[in-house]
Amino acid sequence: MTPEQSSLVSLRLMNHSLEELQKGREAGGTADAENKSLVVGAIEVLVFEDSKGKRRERAGRLRLQLIQNANQENLGTFLSQNVETNSKVRTDGWKGYSETALMEYIHHVRVVGTGQLAHKKFPHIHRIFSNLKTWLTGTHHGVEPKHLPSYLDEYVFRFNRRNTPMAAFQTLLGISTQKKPVTLQDLM
């Protein structure tokens, strides 16, 4: 992997209503700010040449985290914990991505005119959030806010091991041998 391949990251926020996560698409409409979950995501973008010599991109590793608000402190902390310094960070130009939060990174802004064009400028992170929402509302029929971080961790775990399913099983098996059992009361 060349340095260019490993240093390009797409950063995006997902603002998702609790009703939507709990009831699926039936929620339709808006929810108050207190019932929304804000998830920040970063996807590594791997650049390569296909067999015809054309430059292509594909999704690499993923990081997702639930945050209270999108201030520069929370975004800066997320980036410092998950993205290597001096990496190229691609964003949609939202004003909340402050220069202070992105100070240690090379910030590429791709301004999107309408929301319909965003999936073309940021296909990987849009696909991640779309699949995440579908997985949460479809497979799990919604989640409680207190459990959302665990679901995000599971989604990231599965996504990052999507090309090597046996590695995921072996990793899970290894983790389970080192952890103490959790009682049902602990889960509640």
KAWOCOR-V556938 format. One record per run of one state. SS is the DSSP state (alpha for helix, beta for strand, coil for the rest). FROM is the first residue (numbers start at 1). LEN is the number of residues. Records with the same first field share a line. If there is no record, write none. Layout:
SS = FROM-LEN / FROM-LEN
This chain:
coil = 1-2 / 7-1 / 28-5 / 50-5 / 68-4 / 83-5 / 92-14 / 110-5 / 122-1 / 140-5 / 161-4 / 179-5 / 188-1
alpha = 3-4 / 18-10 / 33-3 / 72-11 / 115-7 / 123-17 / 145-16 / 165-14 / 184-4
beta = 8-10 / 36-14 / 55-13 / 88-4 / 106-4
